[in-house]
Every structure is written in structure tokens, then in C-alpha cells.
């Protein structure tokens, strides 16, 4: 009789152990699915988005959102993740004349704009291309240097800061 109770207790322990493992596996799969298809964190690296974002701030990147002008995006470039602001959408014509940027023949003005003599030429964006700039134009490596960003390089958009904790929440977007 004692032997039967010990066997039964061992079977119950094994059953509970398997249930725990299955629960943990389900949680892991859900986290992986969320990070793959819904959102993921990203870290700002460098001063190119100042004053909006600073180095080492953490962002929540929403995947598969419609990208609009002035959205802040995170994209892959040379095995790095860069954070920039979209100023040109697919089909737009971007032209640099005398250090000024024009989008579809209209002068591009925003709160971060500076005269930039490194920007020259005319680009017509393809159906899968975006023109991006850092908010700190003087130090930003962006579409002026590296060209348009392809849609498949883009990880997603962000307007929410996770860290530092005292600054958690939505960050300001440039004026439309």
C-alpha cells in the first residue's frame, strides 16, 4: 500500500512538472510572436536625432504600421539599426538646391532644418523607397549620404520612449 502511494505521488509530480514546462513554453512562444510581428525594442545610438531623442534611450518599435511623413523609423543599414525621421514617401521627388531641400517642388521647412551644402541633386523615390533625415542634421548620416531607404530595410515606426524611466511615454513628432 505504501509503495502504491509513492508511485502515485511520483506520477503527480511528473504531471505537474510537464504542465509547468508547457506553460513556460507557451509564454516563450507568445513573447517571440509579439516581438516578431507586433513590436520590439530599439536603442538610440548617437546624437543624430537630438533634441528629440538622445543616445541610449530605448524606443518601442511598432512593426507593420503605415509609414507617414514625419514618422520616426528604425531601419537596418550595414548591420546597424538607425533611427531617423521620414521626410519623403514613395513617389516623391526630392531635390537639393543651394543647400535647401525641396519635396515635390515645395521647399521643405521644419523645426530641424538647416542649410546643407552637402546635399545636391534630384532623386525620384521608387514605390518602395523613403527619404529620411536625422533631426540633428549637422551630424546625421541619413538619405543625403546613403540614399533612399528601401521598405524591406525598415523595422517599424516609433513614437514611444521606454527608457529612461523619467522620460517614459510618447515623444514629440515634428510638425506636419
C-alpha positions as CSV (number, residue, x, y, z in Angstrom):
1,X,0.0,0.0,0.0
2,X,2.8,2.4,0.9
3,X,4.5,1.5,-2.4
4,X,1.4,2.4,-4.4
5,X,1.1,5.8,-2.7
6,X,4.8,6.6,-3.5
7,X,4.2,5.6,-7.2
8,X,1.0,7.8,-7.3
9,X,2.9,10.8,-5.7
10,X,5.7,10.4,-8.3
11,X,3.2,10.4,-11.1
12,X,1.5,13.5,-9.8
13,X,4.9,15.3,-9.5
14,X,5.8,14.3,-13.1
15,X,2.4,15.6,-14.3
16,X,2.8,18.9,-12.5
17,X,6.3,19.3,-13.9
18,X,5.1,18.7,-17.5
19,X,2.3,21.2,-17.0
20,X,4.8,23.8,-15.8
21,X,7.1,23.3,-18.8
22,X,4.2,23.6,-21.2
23,X,3.1,26.8,-19.5
24,X,6.6,28.3,-19.9
25,X,6.9,27.2,-23.5
26,X,3.6,28.9,-24.3
27,X,4.8,32.1,-22.7
28,X,8.1,32.0,-24.7
29,X,6.2,31.4,-28.0
30,X,3.9,34.3,-27.3
31,X,6.8,36.7,-26.5
32,X,8.6,35.6,-29.7
33,X,5.5,36.1,-31.8
34,X,4.8,39.6,-30.3
35,X,8.5,40.6,-30.9
36,X,8.4,39.3,-34.4
37,X,5.1,40.6,-35.6
38,X,3.9,43.4,-33.3
39,X,6.6,45.4,-31.6
40,X,10.2,45.2,-30.5
41,X,12.6,47.5,-28.5
42,X,15.4,49.5,-30.1
43,X,18.1,51.7,-28.6
44,X,19.2,55.1,-30.0
45,X,22.9,55.1,-30.8
46,X,24.4,58.6,-31.4
47,X,23.3,62.2,-31.5
48,X,21.6,62.3,-34.9
49,X,18.1,62.5,-33.5
50,X,18.8,65.2,-30.9
51,X,16.9,67.1,-29.5
52,X,14.0,64.7,-29.9
53,X,15.9,61.5,-28.9
54,X,19.2,61.1,-27.1
55,X,21.9,58.3,-27.1
56,X,20.9,55.2,-25.1
57,X,17.2,56.0,-25.0
58,X,15.1,52.9,-25.6
59,X,12.1,53.0,-28.0
60,X,9.2,50.8,-28.7
61,X,9.2,50.0,-32.4
62,X,5.8,49.1,-33.9
63,X,6.1,46.8,-36.9
64,X,3.8,46.8,-39.9
65,X,2.4,50.2,-39.4
66,X,1.7,52.6,-42.3
67,X,4.7,54.9,-42.7
68,X,3.8,58.6,-43.0
69,X,5.8,61.8,-43.4
70,X,7.5,62.9,-40.1
71,X,7.3,59.4,-38.6
72,X,10.4,58.3,-36.7
73,X,11.5,54.9,-38.1
74,X,14.1,52.3,-37.2
75,X,15.8,50.6,-40.1
76,X,18.7,48.3,-40.9
77,X,21.8,49.8,-42.5
78,X,25.2,48.0,-42.7
79,X,24.3,45.6,-39.8
80,X,23.3,48.5,-37.6
81,X,19.9,49.8,-36.6
82,X,19.5,53.6,-37.3
83,X,16.7,55.9,-36.1
84,X,15.6,58.7,-38.5
85,X,12.6,60.8,-39.5
86,X,10.8,60.2,-42.8
87,X,10.5,63.3,-45.0
88,X,10.0,61.7,-48.4
89,X,7.5,58.9,-49.3
90,X,7.4,56.6,-52.3
91,X,6.9,58.5,-55.5
92,X,8.1,61.8,-54.1
93,X,10.7,63.9,-55.8
94,X,13.5,65.1,-53.5
95,X,15.8,67.9,-54.8
96,X,18.6,69.8,-53.1
97,X,19.2,73.3,-54.5
98,X,21.7,75.7,-52.9
99,X,21.7,73.7,-49.6
100,X,17.9,73.6,-49.4
101,X,15.7,70.6,-49.7
102,X,12.6,70.6,-51.9
103,X,9.9,67.9,-51.9
104,X,7.7,67.7,-55.0
105,X,8.9,71.2,-55.9
106,X,7.9,72.7,-52.5
107,X,10.6,74.0,-50.1
108,X,10.9,71.6,-47.1
109,X,10.9,73.5,-43.9
110,X,10.7,72.1,-40.4
111,X,11.9,72.9,-37.0
112,X,15.2,70.9,-37.5
113,X,16.1,72.3,-41.0
114,X,19.5,73.8,-41.6
115,X,21.2,74.9,-44.8
116,X,23.1,72.0,-46.0
117,X,25.6,72.3,-48.9
118,X,26.5,68.6,-48.8
119,X,23.0,67.8,-50.3
120,X,22.9,68.1,-54.1
121,X,20.9,66.6,-56.9
122,X,17.5,65.2,-57.6
123,X,16.0,61.9,-56.5
124,X,12.7,60.4,-57.5
125,X,11.7,57.8,-54.9
126,X,10.6,54.4,-56.2
127,X,7.5,52.6,-54.9
128,X,9.5,51.0,-52.1
129,X,11.7,53.9,-51.1
130,X,11.7,56.6,-48.4
131,X,13.9,59.6,-47.8
132,X,15.0,60.0,-44.2
133,X,16.8,62.7,-42.2
134,X,18.1,62.8,-38.6
135,X,16.7,65.7,-36.5
136,X,20.3,66.8,-35.8
137,X,21.0,67.4,-39.5
138,X,24.6,68.6,-38.9
139,X,25.8,65.2,-37.6
140,X,23.3,62.8,-39.1
141,X,24.2,60.1,-41.6
142,X,20.9,59.8,-43.5
143,X,19.5,59.7,-47.0
144,X,21.6,62.7,-48.0
145,X,24.6,60.5,-47.8
146,X,23.4,56.9,-48.0
147,X,20.5,57.4,-50.4
148,X,16.9,56.3,-50.1
149,X,15.9,53.6,-47.6
150,X,14.1,50.6,-49.0
151,X,10.9,49.4,-47.4
152,X,12.4,46.0,-46.6
153,X,15.1,47.7,-44.5
154,X,12.5,49.3,-42.2
155,X,11.8,47.5,-38.9
156,X,9.0,49.8,-38.0
157,X,7.9,53.2,-36.6
158,X,8.2,54.6,-33.1
159,X,6.8,57.4,-31.1
160,X,7.1,55.9,-27.6
161,X,10.2,56.0,-25.3
162,X,10.7,53.2,-22.8
163,X,13.9,54.4,-21.1
164,X,15.0,56.5,-19.2
165,X,12.1,55.9,-16.9
166,X,11.7,59.6,-16.0
167,X,11.1,60.3,-19.8
168,X,8.8,57.2,-20.5
169,X,6.0,57.9,-22.8
170,X,5.3,59.4,-26.2
171,X,7.9,61.8,-27.7
172,X,7.1,64.7,-29.8
173,X,6.8,64.4,-33.6
174,X,7.8,67.2,-35.9
175,X,5.1,69.4,-37.1
176,X,3.2,68.2,-40.2
